[in-house]
Amino acid sequence: MLRSDYVSYAYPHPLRLSDAQSSCSQGDGDIDCSGQTNIADITLAINIFFETNTNQTQRTRADLNNDNIVNIIDIQKIINISLGI
């Protein structure tokens, strides 16, 4: 049964990945594109460092100094960003 009074919303769906990723930029430490750099991003960076996370998009976002590897330097930068330093 179709409802004739159905109106679609103008807002983007909150779970669409493409909408979330469009606001995420490289170099800000926000690996998961949540809109803020926090402990979740630090955890992701550590998992990437230990190679338990192989998501290439997140690996690229975690490499803050663009040397093609995620190491302690990148993790420290993400920690500093999350602390506002």
N, C-alpha and C positions, 0 to 999 in steps of 0.2 A: 504494500500500500504506500503510495507516495503522498507526501504532505504538500499541499499547494502553498502553504504559508512559510515554507522553509526559505531562509535567507542565509546565504553564505557570509562568513565573517571576512572583513577586509584585512584582519591581522594575520601575519604568518603563523603557521602552526608551530608551537613551541618545541616540537620534537624533530623538526626537519633539520637534518644535518647541514644542508646547503645554506640555510639561513644563518646557522651558528658559525659556520666556517667563513662566511663572507665578511664577518666583522672581526675575524682573527687575523692578526698580522705577524709576520716573522720578526723576531728580535725583541719582543716585549715580554718573553718568558711565559706567556699564557699558552702552554702546550695543549691543553684540552679545550681551548676556545670558550671558556666559561665567562669571559669578560673581566676576570681578575687573576692575578698571579698569586697563588697560595700554596699550601702544603700539598694539595693534589698534584700541582705541576712539579713540585720538588720530587714527589714520589714517582711520578712518571719519568722524570729525568734520571733518577737513580735506577729505575727498572730498565731504561734504555741503556744506561751505562753498563749494567750487568747482563745485557742482551736478553732479558726476559720479555721485553717489549720490542717487537720488530715492526711496528706500524711506521711505514716510511714517512708519512706526513708528519707524525709526531716527532720522529727522529730529526727531520728537517727543522721543525720549530724549536727543538731543544738545543740545536747547534747554534748558540748565540754568537760565537766568534767566527762562524763560517769557515772552520778548518776541516770540515767533512768528518769529524769525529765528535762524539759526545763524551766529554771527560769531566774531571773535577772542576775545571775552570768554568765550564758551562753551568754545572750544578751550583757553584758558588755565585755566579751571576744571577741565577734564578732565585737563590736564597736572598741575595741583596735586593733584588727587585721586589720580592714579596715583603721584605722588611722596610722597604722605602728608603733604602740606603743608596 
